[in-house]
């Protein structure tokens, strides 16, 4: 069995890893850390929850500490780009946890908060800068920070940055970094656009992989409840009252949908916090902290906002609406069954979402729909035994169709 010490990490980092309660590296860590320590470019395929943050943070910390240089004013020695504020904040937390025994500075640059404190933190220079592309470009344009001294650059969740339209910004940012940099790119999926980006910015990269995105962990029990779109809120309320009584994340496709679901749950006596792109950074932080501390047990989230949610102890994930992209389903349900625990994923599927469900089943290689349609009162019927060949009950066609237009999260 590979240990962290086998990977060549310094004693100070081994102590920090042990203090965090980790004994053995994950597959992506064992594969990526040696290449990172050697200064090689890395192309990593790993979904959220596989430990990929430590896979690039640990070698970065070791290389910067061994170099011993100090950052120049208004510069950084390493740059990490992330698609969302929450993920960027989570990465910074990891840097400070693993670097607790090192004298390295780090700071966060994201939108949604006042720029003043960020400018103040950047003025003396920092060892590691974690940023979202938009706010970083703003600071670069105003002369607040230069990145031409960055020895290491990491692009995290590259597929999500592609979905958010960040690639033009990333190209502008990367053009300002030194050609001699070490570059690491991590993505849960590897479409052609990501391959092209990697070809442009990485030099002879070492490709490392963790569990394929198409295969959810076996510890997650998955099931689908068929219901009419107008009955979904009643079904959800019933699930949260009678089954999912622990920490639960409910996913919607849109920001307004998240707000409507959270409001409905509150009216039903089930207080829930909503987290999405229309919320201010402080609102998102408060909602996430309340969820982490179990002050609020239900979090309603959009996919983009949820990329930074890494909370142990999530017992249930409920897909109030199925995602338009099949891979997103795997990301969603991966919020449960963390740290070796078991989890349950429940998806509500209306007639208009049948094609989305088939796409998901094709991706994961598993049939999920084994339950009878829900009755008209919105409450789910017990599922049939696996392998049952009984034909589903014929249902009257509903005139109402759910909205299918997604907005940004």
N, C-alpha and C positions, 0 to 999 in steps of 0.2 A: 504493500500500500504506500503510495506516494505521500510524503508529508511536506509541509511548507519549507522546512529546512532543506529538504532534498532539492528544492527549486533554486537554491542559491541566494535566498533572501538574507539580509543583514540581521544581526542579533536584535537591534532596536525594533525592526519591523516584526520579527518573530514574537517579541514580547507584546507588541501592540495587537497583533492578530490573536494571540492567546488571551489577551485581556478582553477581546471582543467575544470570546467563547468559541473560536473556530479551531479545529484540530487538524483537519485534512482539507486540501484544496478541492474545489469542484473540478469537473472535467475541463471547462473553459479556462480556469485558472492554471491548472497543471499544463495545459497546452500553450497558453499565451505568455505566461510570466517569463519563462526562459528566453523567449525571443525578445520580449520587452527589455529584459536586463542586458541582452546582447546589443541593443540599439537597433534592432532590425524593424522594418516596417511590418505591420500586422494587419491582416484582413480577417476579422472575426465574425462568424455567424453564430449568434447566440441570442436567445430570447430573454426578455426581462425575467429575473428570478433565478438565473443560472450562476450568479456571482460574477458577472462580467465587469462590474465596476472595479472590484478589487483586482481583476486581471490586468487592467491598465494603470490603476492608481499605484499599486505596490511597486512595480518596476520604475514608474516615474519618480516616486519618492526616493527610491534608492539611488537612481542616477543623479538626481538633483543634489542630494545630500553628499554624494561622493565627489561631485564636481567642486563644491565648496565656494562657488562664486556668489556674489550678491547681485540682486537685480538693480539695474540702473533706474533712475527716476522715470516714472511714467512708462515703464516697460514690464513685461512678464517673461519668465524663463520657460514656462510651459503653458499651453492653452488647451482647454477642453471645451468643445462646443456641444450643446445639448438642445433638443427641440423645445422643451417646456421649462417654465420656472421651477416647477416641483422637482423635475428630474435633476436640474442643475443644482438645486438646494440639497437634494439627496446626495449627489456626488460630492459636494463640498463637505457634507457631514462625514462621508467616508474618508475623505482626505484628512480631515482633522482628527478622526479616530485613529486611523492607521499611522498618521504622522505625529502622534502625541509626544513621542520621544525625540523628535527631530526639530531643529530650529528653522523651519520653513514657513514662509508666509503664504496665505491664500485668501482669495476674496471672490465675491459673487457679483456678476453684472447681468441683471435681467430687467425686463420691462415691468411696468405696473407699479413701480415704487419710485420714490424721489431719487433723482440722479445725484444730488449733493453728497450723500454719504459714500456713494460709489466713487465719485471723483476724488474725495478725500482719501479713500483707501488706496486708490491707484497712484496718487501723486508720488509717494516715495518709491514706487515700484513693488511688484509682488513676485514671488517665486511661481505660484500657480494661479492662473486666472480661469475661473469657470464661468461660462457666459452663454446666453442665447444670442443668435446671430444679429437680430435687429438692434438691440440695445448696444451691442459691441460696435456695430458699424456707426451708430450715433456718436459714441465716444471717440472712435477713431477719426471720424470726420471733424470733430471739434478739437482734435489734438490732445485729448485727455490721456490716450494710451497709444503706444506703438507696440506692434507685435513682431517686428523684424528681428527680435532677439530670442524668439521662442525656439528652444532646442527640441521640444517635444510638442506635437499637436495631436489631439484625439478628437475624432468625430464620432459621437455616440448616438445610437438610435438613428442611423443615417436614413433608414426607410421612412421613419416618421418625419424627418426634416424634408425628405422628398415630398411626402404627402402635404406638408404645410407650405410648400412652395419656397423653401429656403435655399434652393440650390444656387440661384443667382447671387444671393448674399454670401453663401459659402465660398463661391468662386472668387468673389471680390476680397474676402478675408484671406483666403489661402494665397492669393497673389501677393499679399503683403508679408508673408512669412518667409523665412530663409529657405533656400533650396537645399541646404544641408540638414534640414530638420529630420527628426524621426517622426513618422506619421502612422497612427493607428486608427483604423476605421472599423466600427462595430455596428452590425445591423441584424435584426431578427430575420429579415428576408433578404434575398439577393437578386432582385430583378435586374434587367439589363441596364437600367439607368444608374443603379448603384455600382455595378461592375464598371461602367464607363467612368464614373467619378473616381473609383479606386484606381483605374488605369491612368487617370490624369495626375493623381496626387501621390500615389504610393510607388516606391521603387522596389522591385523584386520582392513583394510582400510574402510573408509566411501566412498561409491560410489555415486558420484553426476553426474548429466547429464544436458546438455543444449539441444538446438534444435538438433534432430537427423541429422547426416551428410547427410542422404539421402533426406532431404527436403530443397531445396533452399528457401530463404525468398520469400514471396509472392510479394514483391515490385520489383522483378527482372522480366522484360519481356524477355522471351526466344524465340529464333527462330533459324531455321537451313536453310542454303542456300546450295542446292546441286550444285556442280560444279566439273569439271574435275580438277585433281591435277595441270595440267599445266596452268589452268586459275585462280588459287587461288590468285596470286599476283595482277592480274587485278581487281578481285572482291574486294580484300582488299583495294586497292587504291581507288576504287569507293566509298566504304563504308566510308573511312576516309575523302574523299573530300566532299561528299554530305550528309552524315548522322551523323557520329561520329566526330563532330567538337570540342568537349570538351576533357577533359582529358580521355585518352583511354589506356588500357593495351591490348597488342596483345600477345597471348600465342603460343609458338611453342614447339615441343617435344624435340628438340635437341639444343645444343649450336651453332652448325654451321648453323642450320636453323634460329636461332634468328639473327645471323650476316647477313645472306643472305637477310632476310626480311627487316632488318633495312637499309641495303645498297640499296635495291630496292626502299624503301620508300624515302630515301634521293634523289635518282636519279629522283624520280617522284615529287620532290619539297615538300615532307612531312618529314621534319627532325624528326628522331626518335632515341632514345637511346636504346641500347641493354644491358641487364643485365643477366649474367650467370656465371657459375663456372670458366670459363677460363679468366674472367676479374679479374684484380687485385682488392684488397679491395678498394683502392683509386678510381679506375675507377667506381666501383659499387656504392660507396658513392656519387661520383659526379653525376652519372646518376640518382640516386634516389633523390638527393637534387634538381636537375634540374626539375625532374618530380613533386616533391612536391610543388615547387615554381611556377609551370606552365611555366617555361622557355622552357621546352620541354613538349608538350602535349601528345606525343605518347611514350610509353615504351614497348619495345619488350622483353619478358622474358621467361625463362624456368621455370618449376614448382618448382624446388628446390630453385632457386634464389628468386622466388616470395614469398616464405613462410614468409619472413620478411617484405613484402610490406604492410603497413597498412596506407593508405592514404585516407582521406575523399575527396569527390568531384570527384571520378572516375565515369564518366557517362556511359561509355561503356566498356565491355570486349569482345574481339573478339578471338575466338578459331580458329587460322589459321590452326591448326591441332588438331584433337580430341585426348584426352589423352588415353593411354592404360588402365588405371585404372579408372573405373567409378566414384569412390569417388573424384578423383582429379578434375573432372568437377565441382563438387559442390564447392570445394575450390577455383577454378579459378573464377567462376562467383561471388563468395562471395566477391570479391575485389570491386564490385560496390554495390550500395544500402547501403552504410554505414551511420551510425548515423541518421537513419530514412529517408534517401533520397530514391528516386527511381533510378532504373538502368536498363540497357539494355544489354543482352548477346546475341551475334550473333556467330553461329558456322558454319564454312565452312566444308562441308562433301563431300569428293570424293568417288567414288564407292568402293574403297578398305577400306573405313572407316565405311561402313554401319553396320558391326557387332559391332564396338565400339559404334556407335550411339544407336543401339538396347540395348546394355548393360547399357548405361546411362539412356535410357528411362525406362528400367525395374527397375533400382535403384530408380529413382525419382518418378515412378508411373505416368508418364505423356508422352504423345506423342508430340514430338517436330517437327517432319518433316511434315510440312503442306504447304510447298512452292513448286512451280514447279521447275524443274531443270533449272539451269542457261543456257542461250543461249551460243553459241560457242564463242562469243566475251568476255565472262567472266563476263558480267554484270548481276546482279540478276534480275529475273522477280518478279513482285509483287506476294505475297503469296495468295493462294486461301482462301476463307472463311473457318473458322473452320467447320468441319463436311462435307466438299465437298467430293463427292464420284466419281468425275471425275478421270478416269485412267490417270496416268502420261504419258507424251509424250514418245514414244519409242526413245531411243538415240543409236547412233552407238557406238559400243564397241571401247574404246581407247586402243591403243597398249601400251601406256606409263603407268607405274605404279609408284606411289610414293615410296620412300624408307621407310621402316618400322623399320629400325634398330635404336633404340634410343641410345644416348650417355648420359653420366652423365651430369647434369646441373652444 
